[in-house]
């Protein structure tokens, strides 16, 4: 079952990836028979199985023999596809054991009490201008539970880019469902409200058993553009990747795909990552896809103490989150992603209000701590999770069957994964209000309207903290 602490950062491991040694703090696997190829025009290599085609990009993902690709006149360049695995950052044990679905399916509007993220953006005021009608947002993630009562998903256009055979939709992880709710949860008077409840959601699943191939992510971006998505949200990333060697090939393939999407009118909104790294000064490594061409990189902010006491939070919603990546030219905007009040956590643990001396929190204390995270749509999967290891590295690559049932609910998460969909929803509102805008114009409107809060470091904000109301008035 998905945990409350998941921030969905993809990282590369200490194994040798295409001959390049990469960081020892992450996890990756190189596919031995699946490759990303740059084609010579529309030609396809013979004796190779096409896994993903990307018309208009001159890229494809194929399965076959390396020697065959080397001999093929249809192949300009190629590299092994890479399976990127999810790694959860270290989180206090008290929170790491908590499940994300703290709130059941409810019949009350949670906006005024719990939605600090939407309040900080004055989303209800923005929605008096438009609710996002006439726009389409693709969610490139781990699948969206289309049966959640707060979500409306175009299942006909949705696709599964992972290697499993489970079709579209969420499996056992509710990360993509949480992201989707932040973008477009319905404003029906109950549950949570997304920034753009009138937009159309498309589910493009790239994750299965905990990993996503780089080729699948590229193919999903190209598909999002091909179906005329106005926005595509990517709450995922890989860091660190070497800038040179095969890292250069991956970066080049990414830039080609992102540039194609931009020209087709699709704005790519991407999580900046949760490593607490200064991406401006990281030397010979790069974070992708948020540092790719034509993407809008989003850092995270969050309050401390939103539900604690009557005097307001210790830090406002615009404060940089402790985990967010940053960098003067690496981050474009900042938006609410949630934060953790370590001082309050320590105080509650020391108080031993439940009297058992184990340092665990009472339900009320836990709820106050999680109140600084982002509340959105989630689910509880019912059924045993069965997986398969396709490449023999000892890690599950795919989930072999869907859960018996998804029970809808609401839960808290934090991360730049939660910040990016705030901007994706805002972009849908700007596009809805200005249907003639292209992707660059939508981005420009958002960046012009944003500003860096007084007293804060610009490196955490790029153009500034998201201001969708101002973006709609410009």
Secondary structure by P-SEA (a helix, b strand, c coil): cccccccccccccccccccccccccbbbbbbccbbbbbccccccccccccccccccccbbbbbccaaaaaacccccccccbbbbbbbbccccccccccccccccccccccccccaaaaaaaaaaaaaaacccccbbbbbccccccccccccccccccbbbcccccccccccccaaaaaaaaaccccccccccccccccbbbbbbcccccccccaaaaaaaaaaaaaacccbbbbcccccccccccaaaaaaaaaaaaaaaaaaabbbbbbbcccccccccccccccccccccccbbbbbbbbbcccccccccccccccccccbbbbccccccccccccccaaaaaaaaaaacccccccccccaaaaaaaaccbbbbbbbbbccbbbbbbcccccccccccccccbbbbbccccccaaaaaaaaaaaaaaaaaacccccaaaaaaaaaaaccccccccccccccccccaaaaaac
